Amino acid sequence: MTNSTNNLPLVRLSSINPFLLELSRRKADTGALLRELGLPVDVPASSELFVSAAAIYEFVEKSAEVAGDPYLGFRIGEALDLGAWEPIALAVAESNTVGGLLNHFVVNALGHSSSTRFFLRTEGDRSTFGFSRAAKPALLPAQNDAFYLGFISRMLLHATRDYWDPSLVLFKVADPEALPRLPGGLRIIQGDDRGIQVSFPTEWLFEKFHKSAFHADVPESEISHPPESLLESVQHALLPHIHEPSLTVDRAAEICGYSRRRLSRQLREKGTTLAREIAKLRAERAGNDLSQSDRRISDIALSVGFKDPTVFSRAFKNWTGQSPQEFRKTHR
């Protein structure tokens, strides 16, 4: 299990796929937005790659701007195919009651993000379901919260449809203005930027739910979980950005969602530095390309952030003790 207090807040990159799909449907230039944020431009986004939560938050907020839709996050969350998402599909298969469904979801969601922690709390006749963020976001996560409210409200409605009463449900989100006028009388109040929560009657937890409402197919195989160490987290967060010539230590700390001072201190305790980790990632990527492809050295240099092949060659020899040409010859 990932310990978010000793780890960077990361999110599985494929979590943006519903937004990529909707933006493409609306004829928006998803490639330009992904490049602007330094994210891989492949569509659909990889389920094996984890990126910083800060990058995901910014992508979601800017998606609403690109689409010209202030309610984009909610619309996508509400339309999400719940049964196709692994944490929900597994929770449906493993549970018979509403309480079991939510508890299993809390556990299953750990495999998709180290930036949030879902929870289910019971206090007397009221229970609260939601998540808390591991770190305070740099921007107001209005669209992010709206997205979560969309799919959480739908998940809860499906699970409790025989006795659903919106007057007994209360949501808290960072920015209620990111939500349209909701049908069915859902009550929304202002929360903070550290998470979203919904409260409802505790007695609902003991009720059975209709599995057929979710149309869930249990995944045949497990996919990778977020990295569990600080160094792995930093590497995952920086890997999509090593082609950027401007990947300075300050920029790297920003990508990781930490202050430079805090992250540098934590890395020093691990016996390394941000500059060293950036060089290590670039050396590994360049070495793989040199040994496993026929790409031109100038192209490889660009792919790891060097506009000048000569400067790249000097850096590569400093990293490995060999020039790119020598390395390619000896590692074929």
Summary of the structure (lengths in Angstrom):
residues: 332
radius of gyration: 22.2
end to end distance: 38.7
largest distance: 71.4
contacts: 1053
relative contact order: 0.12
helix: 55%
strand: 12%
